[in-house]
């Protein structure tokens, strides 16, 4: 590829989703990442695509809703083009309700979901007894079940997305010339560099650790209780995660915090007690100061674009982000909420 229309810095889920949409529209795309595909947070193993609560509706929640709904077509299309599995499935989520006063709150959100999710998914309160042995422990015996939540295998999905970009004519390389429109999607290290350039912290990295267990629960919803995600993958494994560590010595080494997390998970979910451990993972996720994605015009290089800050919601937001960023880059059509711009992160620190 002698010249390119779009250069994307970073081969994580944000950068590759933008590359995918640009390449689908015929743009010549180069993705540059010295560490390679899925080398950072996008190489994880948990993959809980879970929505915000359906009440107190905000632009961020609307964007996430649209992206989660778009995921139902996006990831199957990536699989069809790449001929690789992403691990995507729309099997919902179960959460315990541990206080009686919260039962009424959960019930009140049924109407919020009907209104704000527009019939595309449901939020309901169900009996833990009826769910059976996969139910998370609940002090009230009641659970929240939503059908908007989905799950994915992050590492496999990122690799499939990279293959799809290449199949569509894009190039992924550890180095190369920056030509055409330039998109900075370098994850947490990009946020650290940006904060240094601006002289104020508008984003940072938060380390997470997770473990993969040999335990098959195909077709079951993901579980979330006491801050622990349990995700049953389509390959017959279950992922348990994750920690949130603002301060850390090593970006990619697991330690005693993961041991503690796994011990808590097995106490909370005894069904996992004897599941053999397959793999451990640690990585650093990019967190903008607003906790929302940072999109649009780059705050340091006004002729560049930025797509970063997908802390904990990156895979759920990626399909919509890829779509709106491609529209901005290729057509100049700006559909980005002010809450998602770099200026919002800068204002939040003042």
N, C-alpha and C positions, 0 to 999 in steps of 0.2 A: 504494500500500500504506500505509494509515493507521497501522496498528500491526504489529509483527512479533514473532515468537516467538524468533528467533535473529538476533543481529547478529554478523557475522564481520568482523574488522578484518584486511584483507589478501586480495588477489585472486591469490595464488599457488596452487600445486598443493595445499598443505595446506588452506588456507582454502576453496578451491573444492570439494575432495573432501568436506569436512565439510558444506558447503552442499548439495552434491549429495545426500548421504544423508539429510540433514534434510528437504530439499524432496521427495524421493521418498516420505517418510513423511507428507507433508502439512503440515509446518511452514512457516510464513511466514518467509522468509529474506531478510535484507538483507546484502549484502557491500559493505563500504566500503573503497575504496582510492583515495587522491588521485592516484596515478600511473597507475592503470588496470590492466587485466588483463595478466598476463605481463610486467610492467615490470621485474621484478627477476630473481632467479636462475631463476625458472620460465619465463623467456623465452629460455632458452638453446637450443643447437642440437645438443648431443652426444647425451644420452639413453641412456646405457648402463645398463640395469637388470640389474646383475650381483650374484650372491649372495656371501656370505661362504663360506669353505671349509667343507665338510660335517663336519669333525672338531671336537673340543672344543666340543660343543654347548652353547649358552647360550640364555636366553630371548630375547635380541636376535636370534639367528639363527633361532629358531623363529618369531618375529613376522615377520621378513623373508620366510621361506619361505612362510608363510600369505599374506602380501601379494602376493608374486610369483605364487603360484598363483591368488589372487583376481583379479589383473590380467588373466588370460586371459578372464574374463567382464566385468570392470569396464570396460576400455577399449573393447571392442566395443559394450557397452551405451551408453557415452557417444557413440560414433559413430552408433549407431542413433537416439538421441534428438536429437542435435545436427545430424545429417546433414553432419558435417564429419569429415575424416580426422584421426586422432591420430598416425599413423605407427607404431602399435604392431604388433610382430611378435615371435613367439617363435622366433627362429632360432639361439639358443645363442651360445657364445663359444669362441674358440680362444686359448690362451696357450702360449708356448714354455717348454720345460724346458731350461735352459741349463747345468745341472750334473748329472753322472751320479748324484750322491748324492740329488738331488731327484727322480729318476725313481722310486726306491723309495717315497719319501714320497707322490708323486702316485698311485702304484699302491695304496698303503695306504688312500687316501681313497675308493677305489671302494666298499669295504665300508661306510665311514662314510656315503656318499651313499645306498647301498641302505637302510641303517637309518634315517637321519635325514630323508631326502627321501621316504621311504615309497613308492617306486615312481613318484613323480610326475615324476621327471627322472633323468638319469644323469650320472655323472662317469666319464670314461674317458680312457685314454692312447692316442693314435693317432699314426701315422707322418706326419710333415710331407710326405713324398714323395707319399703317397696323397692328401693334401688338394689339392695342386697349387699354382698361382701365387698363390692367396689366403692361403697359409700364412704366418704370421709366421716370421722366421728363428729357427732353433733350433740351438744348439751341439750338442745330443745327437741332433737329428733327430726328437725326440719332442715332442708337443704335448698339453696338457690340453684336452679338449673337454667342455663341459657343456651340457646341454639345458634347464637352469633359467633361464639368462640370456635376457633379451629386450631389445628396444630400442624406443625411442619418439622422436618428434620433440617435444621439450619445449614449444617455442613453440606449435606447432600443437595439441598435446594440451591445453595450458592454455586456449587459445582455444576449442577444442571443448567442454571442460568448462564454461567460462563460458556458452557458448551452451546447453548442456544444462541448467544451473541456471536460466537464464532461461526456457527452454521449460517447465520444471517449475513455473514461477511465481515464482522468486526474482528479486530485484532487485539489480543491481550498479551502484554509484554512487560518484562521487568524494567525496561527503559525505552526511551524513544523521544522524538521531537514533539514538543507541545504546539500543535497546529489547530487552526480553526477556533471554534468556541471551546473554552477551557472550563471544566467543572471540577471543583475541589470537593472530593468525597473521601477524604483520608481518615475518617474515624477520629478516635480520641486524640491521636498524636497531631492531627490537623487542628483540633480545637486548642490544644496546648500551644502550638505554633501561632495560631491566630490570636490567642490571648496575649502572648508575648509581643506580637507585632503591635497590638492595640494598647498595650500597657495596662490592661485590666482583664480580669478573668471572666470570660463570657462562656466558658465551657471547660470541662475536664474529663478525666477518665474514672470510671468506677469498675473495679474488678469484680468478676463473678466466678464462682466455681460450681461445677455440677458433676454428676456421676451417671453413668449408663449401666443399667442392670439387665440381666437376661431374665425377662419376665414378660410373657405375652398376655395382653389384654386387648386384642384387636377389636376395633369398633367401639370401644368404651370411651366415654368423655374424659377429658383431662380433669385433674383434681387440683384444688387450691385451698390450703388450710394453714393457718399460722405462718404465713409468709413462704410456704413451701409449695413449689409446683411439682406435680407428678404427671408426666405426659406419656401415654401409651403409644409408641410409634408403630408404624405399619410393618416394620421389619421384625416384630416380635421382641422388641426391647422396651424398657421403660426408663425415661430420663427423670432424674430428681435434681432440682436446683431451686434457687441458686443463692449464693451469698451476695452481699453488696458491701464492697470494701472501698471506701474513698482513699484510704492510705494503704499502700502496699509496697513491698520490696521487689517482688518479682511479678512481672505481668502475666506469665504463663505457667507458673508452677503451682500445683495444689499443695495444701498443707492441712494442719489440724482443724481449720475452720470447716473444711469439707467433711472431715471425719465427724465433727460435731453435727453438721447438717444431716448427714446420712443416718447417724444414730437417732436424731430427733424424728426423721422421716419414718424410720422403722418402728419407733414407739408409737407414732401417730397413725401409721398405716401398717398394722401387723401382717397384713397379707404379703408385704414385701420382705418380711423378716429373713427368709432363707434364700432370697434371690441372689444369684452370683453376680459379682461385679465384673463388668466388661472393660470399661474405659473411664478415665477421669479427664476432666477438661477445666482449664482456667483461661480467662481472657479478659480484656478490658473493653468496656462498652463506653461509647461516647455520650456524654450528658451535657447538654446545653444548660445554662443557668435557669432557663424557663421550663426545663424538662420537656419542651416541645421541639420537634425538628426545626432545623435552621435551613431555610431555603431561599432561593432567589439570587439577587446580586451579591457578589462577594464584598464584604465590608472593607477589605484592604486593596483588592484589585478590582476596580469598578468595571473592567471589561471582562472579568471572569464571572462564573456562577459558583454557588456553594450548595451542597446537600449533605447535611451532617446532623448529629445530635439525636439519633434515634434510640435513646436510652429505654430499654425494655420493650419498646413498641416498634422497633425498626422493621421487622419482617411483616408485621401487620400493616404498617404504613407504606411499605416499599412500592406496592403496585400503583397506588395513587400518586406517590411522589414521582415515580418514573414517568407516568403519564403527563402530569402538569409540568414537570421540568422539561420534557421533550417539547411540549407546546411552547414553553417560554424560549427555549434555545433555538428551535427551528422556525417558529412563527412569530416570536415576540408577543405571544398571548400570555398575559400575566394573570393567573388564577389563584395566586398565593395569598392566603390570609395575612394580614399585618402581624398577627400573633406568631407567625412562623418565620418572620424575617430576622436577619441578624440584628437589626436595630432593636428588636424586642428584647433580645438577650442583653444587649448593651444597656437598655433602659432599666432592666430588672436589677442591675448592679448599682444603680445610682439612687 
